[in-house]
Amino acid sequence: MSKMWNLWHGCHKISEGCRHCYVYRSDAKYERNSAVVVQTKSFDLPIQKKRNGEYKIPAGTLLYTCFTSDFFVEDADKWRAQAWEMISKRRDLDFMIITKRIDRFCENLPDDWGAGYDNVTVCCTVENQDRADYRLPIYRSALIKHKIIICEPLLERIDLSKYEIGSWVEQVVAGGESGINARVCDFDWILEIHDLCVSQGVSFWFKQTGAKFLKNGKLYFIKRQFQHRQAQKAGINFLT
């Protein structure tokens, strides 16, 4: 079982993958400023209890964090220690943190982090070669027990071969960009990452095609509700 845990809402665009951010698109409909980072009512979700004293979130649940922000966004520095305390307290839950700010990771850890918490997966997003070459050396050396590379939105061909991912990455996720202004995702880019993962024994997940998907020289315009399904139909997911 999985659940979202959005501790805070709002973020700042820092790279090309942020250009058409879905949070900014959604907030614009309600005239909300996405650059203002605020704590949410769900901040203490992992430790919320029922009247009988049991936790509302049962043991074994996977919590995806900060899908409307970034766990390491600067504005949330004042709340992050409390967040780590809750993550540490609920060792019976699994937490997935996806970040574009892996360069802020080491300076924002709890004192008892050590080599990493067993119940935390930290995922590093790379959308192009420039961000891969900047973020992945930092990510590779970081003390994290569970690592996943997220190539989404994939904006160009990315060469991951020089990073020897088979020795330190559990999975690579790849997918295109959604939204009316989405940039093209080429299936050849997806396949190259897939082939590298297979050759190095790393799990691979083709998550979604994106809205504009190029395959065999033909450009497809795919509606949001079909993007995950079409990716699954490709039949290239790989589990180790």
LUMZANU-275483 format. One record per residue (C-alpha): x negated, y, z; residue number from 1; residue in three letters. Coordinates in Angstrom, 2 decimals, decimal comma, always signed. Layout:
BEGIN
voza c1 = X; c2 = Y; c3 = Z; num = NUM; residuo = ALA
...
END
This chain:
BEGIN
voza c1 = +0,00; c2 = +0,00; c3 = +0,00; num = 1; residuo = MET
voza c1 = -1,23; c2 = +3,50; c3 = -0,81; num = 2; residuo = SER
voza c1 = -0,18; c2 = +7,02; c3 = +0,08; num = 3; residuo = LYS
voza c1 = -1,24; c2 = +10,61; c3 = -0,62; num = 4; residuo = MET
voza c1 = -2,82; c2 = +12,70; c3 = +2,13; num = 5; residuo = TRP
voza c1 = -3,05; c2 = +16,32; c3 = +1,05; num = 6; residuo = ASN
voza c1 = -4,71; c2 = +17,97; c3 = +4,05; num = 7; residuo = LEU
voza c1 = -4,95; c2 = +21,38; c3 = +2,42; num = 8; residuo = TRP
voza c1 = -3,65; c2 = +22,93; c3 = -0,79; num = 9; residuo = HIS
voza c1 = -5,46; c2 = +25,20; c3 = -3,22; num = 10; residuo = GLY
voza c1 = -8,90; c2 = +25,24; c3 = -4,79; num = 11; residuo = CYS
voza c1 = -11,34; c2 = +27,20; c3 = -6,97; num = 12; residuo = HIS
voza c1 = -12,28; c2 = +26,27; c3 = -10,52; num = 13; residuo = LYS
voza c1 = -15,99; c2 = +25,43; c3 = -10,71; num = 14; residuo = ILE
voza c1 = -16,57; c2 = +23,56; c3 = -13,99; num = 15; residuo = SER
voza c1 = -15,09; c2 = +22,73; c3 = -17,40; num = 16; residuo = GLU
voza c1 = -12,98; c2 = +19,91; c3 = -15,99; num = 17; residuo = GLY
voza c1 = -11,10; c2 = +22,49; c3 = -13,93; num = 18; residuo = CYS
voza c1 = -10,09; c2 = +24,71; c3 = -16,85; num = 19; residuo = ARG
voza c1 = -6,58; c2 = +23,27; c3 = -17,22; num = 20; residuo = HIS
voza c1 = -6,13; c2 = +22,08; c3 = -13,64; num = 21; residuo = CYS
voza c1 = -2,73; c2 = +20,45; c3 = -13,04; num = 22; residuo = TYR
voza c1 = -2,48; c2 = +22,09; c3 = -9,61; num = 23; residuo = VAL
voza c1 = -2,77; c2 = +25,54; c3 = -11,16; num = 24; residuo = TYR
voza c1 = -0,17; c2 = +24,56; c3 = -13,79; num = 25; residuo = ARG
voza c1 = +2,24; c2 = +23,33; c3 = -11,14; num = 26; residuo = SER
voza c1 = +1,74; c2 = +26,30; c3 = -8,82; num = 27; residuo = ASP
voza c1 = +2,28; c2 = +28,75; c3 = -11,68; num = 28; residuo = ALA
voza c1 = +5,88; c2 = +27,54; c3 = -11,98; num = 29; residuo = LYS
voza c1 = +6,50; c2 = +28,79; c3 = -8,44; num = 30; residuo = TYR
voza c1 = +4,30; c2 = +31,90; c3 = -8,75; num = 31; residuo = GLU
voza c1 = +1,94; c2 = +30,47; c3 = -6,13; num = 32; residuo = ARG
voza c1 = -1,74; c2 = +31,43; c3 = -6,10; num = 33; residuo = ASN
voza c1 = -3,72; c2 = +28,19; c3 = -6,35; num = 34; residuo = SER
voza c1 = -6,95; c2 = +29,95; c3 = -5,35; num = 35; residuo = ALA
voza c1 = -5,61; c2 = +30,48; c3 = -1,83; num = 36; residuo = VAL
voza c1 = -6,49; c2 = +27,43; c3 = +0,27; num = 37; residuo = VAL
voza c1 = -4,03; c2 = +26,66; c3 = +3,06; num = 38; residuo = VAL
voza c1 = -3,65; c2 = +23,82; c3 = +5,53; num = 39; residuo = GLN
voza c1 = -0,57; c2 = +21,69; c3 = +4,85; num = 40; residuo = THR
voza c1 = +2,10; c2 = +20,22; c3 = +7,12; num = 41; residuo = LYS
voza c1 = +0,57; c2 = +16,81; c3 = +6,36; num = 42; residuo = SER
voza c1 = -2,81; c2 = +17,74; c3 = +7,83; num = 43; residuo = PHE
voza c1 = -2,52; c2 = +15,31; c3 = +10,75; num = 44; residuo = ASP
voza c1 = -0,71; c2 = +12,58; c3 = +8,77; num = 45; residuo = LEU
voza c1 = -3,05; c2 = +9,68; c3 = +9,72; num = 46; residuo = PRO
voza c1 = -2,46; c2 = +10,19; c3 = +13,45; num = 47; residuo = ILE
voza c1 = +1,23; c2 = +11,07; c3 = +13,38; num = 48; residuo = GLN
voza c1 = +3,25; c2 = +8,65; c3 = +15,52; num = 49; residuo = LYS
voza c1 = +6,78; c2 = +7,33; c3 = +15,71; num = 50; residuo = LYS
voza c1 = +8,90; c2 = +7,67; c3 = +18,83; num = 51; residuo = ARG
voza c1 = +7,80; c2 = +4,20; c3 = +19,94; num = 52; residuo = ASN
voza c1 = +4,16; c2 = +5,30; c3 = +19,88; num = 53; residuo = GLY
voza c1 = +3,17; c2 = +3,41; c3 = +16,74; num = 54; residuo = GLU
voza c1 = +1,39; c2 = +5,22; c3 = +13,92; num = 55; residuo = TYR
voza c1 = +3,63; c2 = +6,27; c3 = +11,04; num = 56; residuo = LYS
voza c1 = +0,94; c2 = +5,13; c3 = +8,59; num = 57; residuo = ILE
voza c1 = +0,44; c2 = +1,37; c3 = +9,12; num = 58; residuo = PRO
voza c1 = -2,94; c2 = -0,33; c3 = +9,21; num = 59; residuo = ALA
voza c1 = -4,27; c2 = -1,39; c3 = +5,82; num = 60; residuo = GLY
voza c1 = -2,89; c2 = +1,63; c3 = +3,95; num = 61; residuo = THR
voza c1 = -5,08; c2 = +3,34; c3 = +1,36; num = 62; residuo = LEU
voza c1 = -4,91; c2 = +7,14; c3 = +1,67; num = 63; residuo = LEU
voza c1 = -5,84; c2 = +9,21; c3 = -1,38; num = 64; residuo = TYR
voza c1 = -7,01; c2 = +12,57; c3 = -0,09; num = 65; residuo = THR
voza c1 = -6,78; c2 = +16,12; c3 = -1,44; num = 66; residuo = CYS
voza c1 = -5,05; c2 = +15,63; c3 = -4,78; num = 67; residuo = PHE
voza c1 = -4,09; c2 = +19,33; c3 = -4,68; num = 68; residuo = THR
voza c1 = -7,51; c2 = +20,55; c3 = -3,57; num = 69; residuo = SER
voza c1 = -11,05; c2 = +19,26; c3 = -2,97; num = 70; residuo = ASP
voza c1 = -12,10; c2 = +17,72; c3 = +0,35; num = 71; residuo = PHE
voza c1 = -15,33; c2 = +19,74; c3 = +0,24; num = 72; residuo = PHE
voza c1 = -13,92; c2 = +23,08; c3 = -0,90; num = 73; residuo = VAL
voza c1 = -15,63; c2 = +25,89; c3 = +1,01; num = 74; residuo = GLU
voza c1 = -12,40; c2 = +27,41; c3 = +2,33; num = 75; residuo = ASP
voza c1 = -11,65; c2 = +24,24; c3 = +4,31; num = 76; residuo = ALA
voza c1 = -14,92; c2 = +24,17; c3 = +6,24; num = 77; residuo = ASP
voza c1 = -13,08; c2 = +25,26; c3 = +9,38; num = 78; residuo = LYS
voza c1 = -10,77; c2 = +22,22; c3 = +9,26; num = 79; residuo = TRP
voza c1 = -13,07; c2 = +19,48; c3 = +7,98; num = 80; residuo = ARG
voza c1 = -14,45; c2 = +18,40; c3 = +11,36; num = 81; residuo = ALA
voza c1 = -10,90; c2 = +17,63; c3 = +12,49; num = 82; residuo = GLN
voza c1 = -10,31; c2 = +15,70; c3 = +9,28; num = 83; residuo = ALA
voza c1 = -13,39; c2 = +13,56; c3 = +9,89; num = 84; residuo = TRP
voza c1 = -12,22; c2 = +12,91; c3 = +13,45; num = 85; residuo = GLU
voza c1 = -8,93; c2 = +11,53; c3 = +12,15; num = 86; residuo = MET
voza c1 = -10,68; c2 = +9,41; c3 = +9,52; num = 87; residuo = ILE
voza c1 = -13,01; c2 = +8,03; c3 = +12,18; num = 88; residuo = SER
voza c1 = -10,16; c2 = +7,37; c3 = +14,59; num = 89; residuo = LYS
voza c1 = -8,17; c2 = +5,42; c3 = +11,98; num = 90; residuo = ARG
voza c1 = -10,80; c2 = +2,85; c3 = +11,00; num = 91; residuo = ARG
voza c1 = -7,89; c2 = +0,55; c3 = +10,18; num = 92; residuo = ASP
voza c1 = -7,07; c2 = +2,72; c3 = +7,14; num = 93; residuo = LEU
voza c1 = -9,02; c2 = +3,17; c3 = +3,90; num = 94; residuo = ASP
voza c1 = -9,66; c2 = +6,70; c3 = +2,64; num = 95; residuo = PHE
voza c1 = -10,53; c2 = +7,74; c3 = -0,90; num = 96; residuo = MET
voza c1 = -12,13; c2 = +11,15; c3 = -1,39; num = 97; residuo = ILE
voza c1 = -12,51; c2 = +12,45; c3 = -4,97; num = 98; residuo = ILE
voza c1 = -14,74; c2 = +15,51; c3 = -5,32; num = 99; residuo = THR
voza c1 = -16,37; c2 = +17,84; c3 = -7,81; num = 100; residuo = LYS
voza c1 = -18,44; c2 = +19,25; c3 = -4,94; num = 101; residuo = ARG
voza c1 = -20,80; c2 = +16,39; c3 = -4,19; num = 102; residuo = ILE
voza c1 = -23,51; c2 = +19,04; c3 = -3,78; num = 103; residuo = ASP
voza c1 = -21,75; c2 = +20,07; c3 = -0,54; num = 104; residuo = ARG
voza c1 = -21,50; c2 = +16,52; c3 = +0,79; num = 105; residuo = PHE
voza c1 = -24,62; c2 = +16,23; c3 = +2,93; num = 106; residuo = CYS
voza c1 = -24,02; c2 = +19,50; c3 = +4,80; num = 107; residuo = GLU
voza c1 = -20,43; c2 = +18,61; c3 = +5,67; num = 108; residuo = ASN
voza c1 = -20,69; c2 = +15,24; c3 = +7,41; num = 109; residuo = LEU
voza c1 = -19,72; c2 = +14,18; c3 = +10,94; num = 110; residuo = PRO
voza c1 = -22,52; c2 = +13,46; c3 = +13,39; num = 111; residuo = ASP
voza c1 = -21,79; c2 = +9,74; c3 = +13,47; num = 112; residuo = ASP
voza c1 = -21,70; c2 = +9,26; c3 = +9,67; num = 113; residuo = TRP
voza c1 = -24,99; c2 = +7,33; c3 = +9,57; num = 114; residuo = GLY
voza c1 = -25,09; c2 = +5,36; c3 = +6,29; num = 115; residuo = ALA
voza c1 = -21,39; c2 = +6,06; c3 = +5,78; num = 116; residuo = GLY
voza c1 = -18,06; c2 = +4,91; c3 = +7,17; num = 117; residuo = TYR
voza c1 = -16,94; c2 = +1,46; c3 = +6,03; num = 118; residuo = ASP
voza c1 = -13,41; c2 = +2,78; c3 = +5,44; num = 119; residuo = ASN
voza c1 = -14,35; c2 = +5,71; c3 = +3,18; num = 120; residuo = VAL
voza c1 = -14,91; c2 = +5,71; c3 = -0,59; num = 121; residuo = THR
voza c1 = -16,32; c2 = +8,94; c3 = -2,00; num = 122; residuo = VAL
voza c1 = -15,73; c2 = +9,39; c3 = -5,73; num = 123; residuo = CYS
voza c1 = -17,76; c2 = +11,84; c3 = -7,81; num = 124; residuo = CYS
voza c1 = -16,09; c2 = +13,46; c3 = -10,84; num = 125; residuo = THR
voza c1 = -18,09; c2 = +14,13; c3 = -14,01; num = 126; residuo = VAL
voza c1 = -16,35; c2 = +15,46; c3 = -17,10; num = 127; residuo = GLU
voza c1 = -19,27; c2 = +16,08; c3 = -19,45; num = 128; residuo = ASN
voza c1 = -23,00; c2 = +15,39; c3 = -19,72; num = 129; residuo = GLN
voza c1 = -23,96; c2 = +18,63; c3 = -18,02; num = 130; residuo = ASP
voza c1 = -21,99; c2 = +17,80; c3 = -14,87; num = 131; residuo = ARG
voza c1 = -23,12; c2 = +14,18; c3 = -14,95; num = 132; residuo = ALA
voza c1 = -26,76; c2 = +15,24; c3 = -15,04; num = 133; residuo = ASP
voza c1 = -26,22; c2 = +17,69; c3 = -12,18; num = 134; residuo = TYR
voza c1 = -23,97; c2 = +15,68; c3 = -9,88; num = 135; residuo = ARG
voza c1 = -25,03; c2 = +12,06; c3 = -10,32; num = 136; residuo = LEU
voza c1 = -28,61; c2 = +12,37; c3 = -9,01; num = 137; residuo = PRO
voza c1 = -27,16; c2 = +13,97; c3 = -5,87; num = 138; residuo = ILE
voza c1 = -24,44; c2 = +11,33; c3 = -5,66; num = 139; residuo = TYR
voza c1 = -26,84; c2 = +8,40; c3 = -6,16; num = 140; residuo = ARG
voza c1 = -29,02; c2 = +9,48; c3 = -3,24; num = 141; residuo = SER
voza c1 = -26,13; c2 = +10,26; c3 = -0,89; num = 142; residuo = ALA
voza c1 = -25,49; c2 = +7,93; c3 = +2,05; num = 143; residuo = LEU
voza c1 = -22,11; c2 = +6,55; c3 = +1,03; num = 144; residuo = ILE
voza c1 = -21,09; c2 = +2,91; c3 = +1,36; num = 145; residuo = LYS
voza c1 = -18,50; c2 = +2,90; c3 = -1,43; num = 146; residuo = HIS
voza c1 = -19,05; c2 = +4,89; c3 = -4,63; num = 147; residuo = LYS
voza c1 = -16,89; c2 = +5,37; c3 = -7,73; num = 148; residuo = ILE
voza c1 = -17,69; c2 = +7,61; c3 = -10,70; num = 149; residuo = ILE
voza c1 = -14,66; c2 = +9,40; c3 = -12,19; num = 150; residuo = ILE
voza c1 = -15,11; c2 = +10,44; c3 = -15,84; num = 151; residuo = CYS
voza c1 = -11,87; c2 = +12,38; c3 = -16,04; num = 152; residuo = GLU
voza c1 = -10,91; c2 = +14,49; c3 = -17,84; num = 153; residuo = PRO
voza c1 = -13,48; c2 = +13,06; c3 = -20,24; num = 154; residuo = LEU
voza c1 = -14,35; c2 = +16,01; c3 = -22,49; num = 155; residuo = LEU
voza c1 = -17,26; c2 = +14,59; c3 = -24,49; num = 156; residuo = GLU
voza c1 = -19,50; c2 = +11,57; c3 = -24,83; num = 157; residuo = ARG
voza c1 = -21,34; c2 = +10,94; c3 = -21,55; num = 158; residuo = ILE
voza c1 = -24,47; c2 = +8,81; c3 = -21,39; num = 159; residuo = ASP
voza c1 = -24,55; c2 = +7,08; c3 = -18,01; num = 160; residuo = LEU
voza c1 = -27,18; c2 = +4,49; c3 = -18,98; num = 161; residuo = SER
voza c1 = -30,10; c2 = +6,39; c3 = -17,44; num = 162; residuo = LYS
voza c1 = -28,49; c2 = +6,24; c3 = -14,00; num = 163; residuo = TYR
voza c1 = -28,64; c2 = +2,42; c3 = -13,66; num = 164; residuo = GLU
voza c1 = -25,12; c2 = +2,38; c3 = -12,24; num = 165; residuo = ILE
voza c1 = -25,14; c2 = -1,38; c3 = -11,75; num = 166; residuo = GLY
voza c1 = -27,30; c2 = -1,01; c3 = -8,65; num = 167; residuo = SER
voza c1 = -25,16; c2 = +1,48; c3 = -6,71; num = 168; residuo = TRP
voza c1 = -21,69; c2 = +2,07; c3 = -8,23; num = 169; residuo = VAL
voza c1 = -18,65; c2 = -0,11; c3 = -7,55; num = 170; residuo = GLU
voza c1 = -16,44; c2 = +1,23; c3 = -10,33; num = 171; residuo = GLN
voza c1 = -16,22; c2 = +3,78; c3 = -13,14; num = 172; residuo = VAL
voza c1 = -12,87; c2 = +5,35; c3 = -14,03; num = 173; residuo = VAL
voza c1 = -12,36; c2 = +7,15; c3 = -17,34; num = 174; residuo = ALA
voza c1 = -9,46; c2 = +9,03; c3 = -18,86; num = 175; residuo = GLY
voza c1 = -8,33; c2 = +11,96; c3 = -20,95; num = 176; residuo = GLY
voza c1 = -6,82; c2 = +15,30; c3 = -20,07; num = 177; residuo = GLU
voza c1 = -3,10; c2 = +15,89; c3 = -19,62; num = 178; residuo = SER
voza c1 = -1,09; c2 = +19,06; c3 = -20,16; num = 179; residuo = GLY
voza c1 = -0,07; c2 = +21,28; c3 = -23,06; num = 180; residuo = ILE
voza c1 = -3,60; c2 = +22,67; c3 = -23,49; num = 181; residuo = ASN
voza c1 = -5,36; c2 = +19,32; c3 = -23,16; num = 182; residuo = ALA
voza c1 = -8,65; c2 = +18,79; c3 = -24,98; num = 183; residuo = ARG
voza c1 = -9,21; c2 = +15,72; c3 = -27,14; num = 184; residuo = VAL
voza c1 = -10,42; c2 = +12,44; c3 = -25,66; num = 185; residuo = CYS
voza c1 = -12,13; c2 = +10,10; c3 = -28,12; num = 186; residuo = ASP
voza c1 = -11,62; c2 = +6,36; c3 = -27,60; num = 187; residuo = PHE
voza c1 = -15,23; c2 = +5,79; c3 = -28,71; num = 188; residuo = ASP
voza c1 = -16,40; c2 = +7,70; c3 = -25,59; num = 189; residuo = TRP
voza c1 = -14,22; c2 = +5,45; c3 = -23,43; num = 190; residuo = ILE
voza c1 = -15,53; c2 = +2,29; c3 = -25,09; num = 191; residuo = LEU
voza c1 = -19,16; c2 = +3,30; c3 = -24,62; num = 192; residuo = GLU
voza c1 = -18,64; c2 = +3,71; c3 = -20,88; num = 193; residuo = ILE
voza c1 = -16,69; c2 = +0,44; c3 = -20,78; num = 194; residuo = HIS
voza c1 = -19,48; c2 = -1,45; c3 = -22,56; num = 195; residuo = ASP
voza c1 = -22,11; c2 = -0,06; c3 = -20,20; num = 196; residuo = LEU
voza c1 = -20,05; c2 = -1,11; c3 = -17,17; num = 197; residuo = CYS
voza c1 = -19,60; c2 = -4,62; c3 = -18,50; num = 198; residuo = VAL
voza c1 = -23,31; c2 = -4,96; c3 = -19,26; num = 199; residuo = SER
voza c1 = -24,24; c2 = -3,79; c3 = -15,75; num = 200; residuo = GLN
voza c1 = -21,53; c2 = -5,64; c3 = -13,85; num = 201; residuo = GLY
voza c1 = -19,58; c2 = -2,58; c3 = -12,73; num = 202; residuo = VAL
voza c1 = -15,78; c2 = -2,53; c3 = -12,62; num = 203; residuo = SER
voza c1 = -14,18; c2 = -0,27; c3 = -15,23; num = 204; residuo = PHE
voza c1 = -10,71; c2 = +1,30; c3 = -15,32; num = 205; residuo = TRP
voza c1 = -9,32; c2 = +3,14; c3 = -18,35; num = 206; residuo = PHE
voza c1 = -6,83; c2 = +5,21; c3 = -16,39; num = 207; residuo = LYS
voza c1 = -5,07; c2 = +7,31; c3 = -19,02; num = 208; residuo = GLN
voza c1 = -5,36; c2 = +8,40; c3 = -22,64; num = 209; residuo = THR
voza c1 = -4,67; c2 = +12,06; c3 = -22,04; num = 210; residuo = GLY
voza c1 = -2,32; c2 = +14,12; c3 = -24,18; num = 211; residuo = ALA
voza c1 = -4,61; c2 = +14,27; c3 = -27,23; num = 212; residuo = LYS
voza c1 = -6,20; c2 = +10,92; c3 = -27,98; num = 213; residuo = PHE
voza c1 = -8,49; c2 = +10,21; c3 = -30,91; num = 214; residuo = LEU
voza c1 = -8,79; c2 = +6,61; c3 = -32,04; num = 215; residuo = LYS
voza c1 = -10,29; c2 = +5,32; c3 = -35,30; num = 216; residuo = ASN
voza c1 = -10,28; c2 = +8,81; c3 = -36,74; num = 217; residuo = GLY
voza c1 = -6,59; c2 = +9,43; c3 = -36,03; num = 218; residuo = LYS
voza c1 = -5,39; c2 = +11,97; c3 = -33,47; num = 219; residuo = LEU
voza c1 = -2,43; c2 = +10,92; c3 = -31,33; num = 220; residuo = TYR
voza c1 = -0,27; c2 = +13,26; c3 = -29,25; num = 221; residuo = PHE
voza c1 = +0,93; c2 = +11,24; c3 = -26,27; num = 222; residuo = ILE
voza c1 = +3,60; c2 = +12,36; c3 = -23,81; num = 223; residuo = LYS
voza c1 = +2,68; c2 = +12,41; c3 = -20,14; num = 224; residuo = ARG
voza c1 = +4,90; c2 = +9,48; c3 = -19,17; num = 225; residuo = GLN
voza c1 = +3,16; c2 = +7,19; c3 = -21,68; num = 226; residuo = PHE
voza c1 = -0,50; c2 = +8,09; c3 = -21,10; num = 227; residuo = GLN
voza c1 = -1,20; c2 = +5,52; c3 = -18,37; num = 228; residuo = HIS
voza c1 = +0,78; c2 = +2,82; c3 = -20,17; num = 229; residuo = ARG
voza c1 = -1,04; c2 = +3,34; c3 = -23,46; num = 230; residuo = GLN
voza c1 = -4,39; c2 = +3,13; c3 = -21,70; num = 231; residuo = ALA
voza c1 = -3,38; c2 = -0,15; c3 = -20,09; num = 232; residuo = GLN
voza c1 = -2,32; c2 = -1,52; c3 = -23,49; num = 233; residuo = LYS
voza c1 = -5,90; c2 = -1,09; c3 = -24,71; num = 234; residuo = ALA
voza c1 = -6,76; c2 = -4,10; c3 = -22,55; num = 235; residuo = GLY
voza c1 = -10,28; c2 = -2,96; c3 = -21,69; num = 236; residuo = ILE
voza c1 = -10,11; c2 = -2,77; c3 = -17,89; num = 237; residuo = ASN
voza c1 = -12,89; c2 = -4,82; c3 = -16,31; num = 238; residuo = PHE
voza c1 = -13,02; c2 = -6,21; c3 = -12,78; num = 239; residuo = LEU
voza c1 = -16,08; c2 = -7,67; c3 = -11,13; num = 240; residuo = THR
END
